[in-house]
């Protein structure tokens, strides 16, 4: 399944304020939320997703009221490949 990173720049939204949205996202089946990296200094979140398409993430975000700045399709590269 394709992998995506989503970038969210919302300094006003703390992890605590995102708790309800995270509960919803954790139960989703159309796209799988893998993890989020949160930068407290500026409220930036970078989230990893496994999803069939960028459009499936957009539909999910619109349905749950989540805003985003960027959605980027990526390929995972692990260091073990070269060991």
C-alpha positions as CSV (number, residue, x, y, z in Angstrom):
1,X,0.0,0.0,0.0
2,X,1.3,3.5,-0.8
3,X,2.8,5.5,2.1
4,X,2.2,9.2,2.6
5,X,3.4,12.0,4.9
6,X,0.9,14.7,5.8
7,X,2.2,18.1,7.1
8,X,0.0,20.2,9.4
9,X,1.0,23.6,10.6
10,X,-1.4,24.6,13.4
11,X,0.3,26.2,16.4
12,X,-3.0,26.7,18.1
13,X,-3.7,22.9,18.2
14,X,-1.8,21.0,20.9
15,X,-1.7,17.3,21.2
16,X,-4.4,17.6,23.9
17,X,-6.7,19.5,21.5
18,X,-6.2,16.8,18.8
19,X,-7.2,14.0,21.2
20,X,-10.7,13.5,19.8
21,X,-9.5,13.6,16.2
22,X,-6.8,11.1,17.0
23,X,-9.4,8.7,18.5
24,X,-11.4,8.9,15.3
25,X,-8.3,8.5,13.1
26,X,-7.1,5.4,15.0
27,X,-10.4,3.6,14.2
28,X,-10.3,4.4,10.4
29,X,-10.1,1.7,7.9
30,X,-10.0,3.6,4.6
31,X,-6.5,4.8,5.4
32,X,-4.3,3.7,8.3
33,X,-2.7,6.3,10.5
34,X,0.7,4.9,11.4
35,X,2.3,7.7,13.6
36,X,2.6,11.4,14.2
37,X,5.7,13.4,15.0
38,X,4.8,16.6,16.9
39,X,7.0,19.7,17.3
40,X,5.8,21.6,20.3
41,X,7.7,24.8,19.5
42,X,5.6,25.6,16.5
43,X,2.7,23.2,16.6
44,X,3.8,21.3,13.5
45,X,2.7,17.7,13.0
46,X,4.1,15.3,10.5
47,X,1.9,12.2,10.2
48,X,2.7,8.9,8.4
49,X,-0.2,7.1,6.6
50,X,-0.7,4.0,4.7
51,X,-3.5,4.7,2.2
52,X,-4.6,3.6,-1.2
53,X,-4.3,7.2,-2.5
54,X,-3.9,10.8,-1.6
55,X,-7.5,11.3,-2.4
56,X,-8.5,8.8,0.3
57,X,-6.7,10.8,2.9
58,X,-8.2,14.1,1.7
59,X,-11.7,12.6,2.0
60,X,-10.9,11.4,5.5
61,X,-9.6,14.7,6.6
62,X,-12.6,16.6,5.2
63,X,-14.9,14.2,6.9
64,X,-13.2,14.6,10.3
65,X,-12.5,18.4,10.0
66,X,-8.7,18.1,9.9
67,X,-6.8,20.7,8.0
68,X,-3.5,20.0,6.2
69,X,-0.8,21.9,4.4
70,X,0.8,19.1,2.3
71,X,0.3,15.5,1.5
72,X,3.3,13.8,0.0
73,X,3.6,10.3,-1.3
74,X,6.9,8.7,-0.2
75,X,8.8,5.5,-0.3
76,X,10.3,4.0,2.8
77,X,14.1,3.4,2.7
78,X,15.5,1.5,5.7
79,X,19.2,1.3,6.6
80,X,19.1,-2.5,6.8
81,X,18.9,-2.6,3.1
82,X,22.6,-1.7,3.0
83,X,23.9,-3.7,5.9
